[in-house]
């Protein structure tokens, strides 16, 4: 069922290929692998979901609310910094400039 949902998301975003490529970043959506400059980068399930969602919406600013709804099931105010932690971890693993913060709006990948 999750694979079907991911396929629907890819089609809705106009990206039918199983590999998303943005500069030195490649995301294999079929194998759920993240590659930076050709090297596989180990990421957690939530980090993968976050980077895939941002890549599918490349060039768009994705609001924090949208990302919370996509990443977490709970609607709890204690989750307030979890998104920041996942973004920070991805920046450390990939490149600090890859994910751009738009203050007051959200995050984007250009």
N, C-alpha and C positions, 0 to 999 in steps of 0.2 A: 504494500500500500504506500509506503514512504517513497519508493522508487517512482511510482505512478504520480504522486504529488509533485516530486522534483521535476519530472518530465513536463507536467502541466505548467509549472512555474517557468521552466526554460522556454516552452513554447509561447507563453504569455509575454515573456521578456524579449521575444524575437531571436532566441539563441538556441536553435535546434542541435548544434554540435555538442558532443559530450565534453569537449575541452574548451574552456574559456581562457583567452590569452589577453593580458593587459601588461604591456611593457615586458618586464622580466618575470612576471607572475603567470603561471599556468595552473588552472584548476581542472582536474579531470573529474567531472561530475558523476561519471559512471563508476569509477573506482574510489571516489571520495578522497582524492589525493591532491595535495598542494605542492607545487614545485616552484622554487625561486631560483632563477638562473640555471635551470636544468637539474637542480638538486632537490630531492624530496625533503620537505620540512614536516616534522611531526607536529600535528596540531590536535587539540582536543575536539570532541564532537561539536561543542558549542562554538569554538573558534572556527571550525570548518563551516558551520552553518552561517556564521556571521560574515566570513570572507566571501562565501559563495553568494549570499544575498546582496552584498555590496557590489560584487562583480557583475551580477545579473542586472543591477541598476546603475551601471557605470555612467558617470557624468551627471547623475542625479544626486541631490542631497536627500538622504534618507533620514527621517526624523528619529529621534531617540525613542519616541512612543512606538513607532512602527517596528523598530528593531526589538524593543522589549516584547511586543506582542508576537513577533516571529521567533524569538529565542526562548522565552520563558512562558510556562503555563500559568503560574501564579500572578495575581495582580496585587502584589504586596509591596508596600513602600520600603521594606527592608532590602529589596533588590536594587536600590538606587545606585550603588556604585559597581554592581557586577558588570554592567555593560562597559564601563570605563576600564575595568580590570582586563576584560577580554580584548578590547581594542589595544590596550597597552601591551599585552602579551604578544599579539599579532605584530605590532610595530617592532618589538624586540626580535621576533623570529624572522621577520621579512625585511622591512625597511621602514624607518620612521616616517618618511615622506609619502609612503604609499596610501595610507588612510588619512584623509584630510578632515580636520574638525572644523565645522562651521558653527561658531559660537551662537547659541540660542536656536539653532536649527537642527543640527545632527551631524552625520558623517557622510563622506563620499570618497569614491575612488575615481580619479580622473584618468 
